[in-house]
Amino acid sequence: MSRIACIDGVIHAPEDAKVSVYDRGFLYGDSVFETIRTYGGRPFALDEHVQRLERSAAQVAIPMPIDRAAFAAEIERALAAAANPESYVRATLTRGTGPLGLDPRLAAHPLRVILVEPLKLLPAAMYRDGVAVITHRTERACDAAHGAKVGNYLASVLAIRKACDVGAHEALIINTAGQIVEGTTSNVFVVRGRTLITPPEEAGILAGITRAHILAIADEAGLSVELRPLVPDDVRAADEVFLSSSLRELLPVVVVDGAPIGSGKPGPNTRALHLAFRRHVGMGDAKAPWVD
Ligand SMILES: Cc1ncc(COP(=O)(O)O)c(C=O)c1O
């Protein structure tokens, strides 16, 4: 199992991977990023991730230093160098290094860093029993960047800190309009009857790639889809709630702010949808994530 860091196309061991203290990603959170995982050693939805990175970069006016195909090839090369059975990839693009000062023109050369680590999955018990979450009202840097996956996650870091304080796994972000938009690093879904409900992109969410694939296969689990803003009462009155992200796939939520959701156990629709998702990503024959 190995960890590697690829900086501007050059592969380093983690202990040798260094970037400047004048990098604007470090100084101002002036960066965008992607998190990708492999299935069977192959990066899942790589094109979609690199496209989203390009969209995020365009949103905050960081020029792509290499084109999408070259970026994807660099990620593949980093994965091949790490040679893990399954990997986690963190691809970051910063505005680069320059003298102190907020003016983005002070940095001329964006920096790209691809970190590859062995994939670590959540314990089966979290899928078997479900997790607790809190709700947390805040404004995030990405709210000003119209859904770009920007490097500044400070508001979400503070939300997770609150969640950890009460033993919860994730914080559902409530925006200034009082709507539940998503988790700190996940999208949120509610099941009511046979309907799957999740906020639309315009609600100020990150357009999750797992979310998009779940919506595309919902009918395989016999669910119809409704895209609409969610308010806390929707979540409290839900039959089932789950989170989605590249690393967690679908993770059942059974407690919100200390109160049980539905039966208080992961629900049958979440399970059916998760199995459909596992088939969709080519893992249909592997044991389910909730099996030890
Ligand atoms: C704010 C936010 N929403 C949603 C997600 C889930 O996105 P994806 O399914 O593309 O991993 C993430 C992932 O990191 C995130 O940071």
The ligand as an ORCA input file, in Angstrom:
! r2SCAN-3c Opt
* xyz 0 1
  C     -20.111     20.005      0.084
  C     -20.140     18.655     -0.564
  N     -21.312     18.167     -1.016
  C     -21.390     16.955     -1.609
  C     -20.269     16.141     -1.740
  C     -20.390     14.787     -2.414
  O     -19.879     14.860     -3.725
  P     -19.394     13.575     -4.518
  O     -20.529     12.638     -4.585
  O     -19.019     14.115     -5.865
  O     -18.228     13.000     -3.758
  C     -19.020     16.613     -1.292
  C     -17.844     15.795     -1.453
  O     -16.784     16.080     -0.949
  C     -18.954     17.903     -0.688
  O     -17.793     18.386     -0.224
*
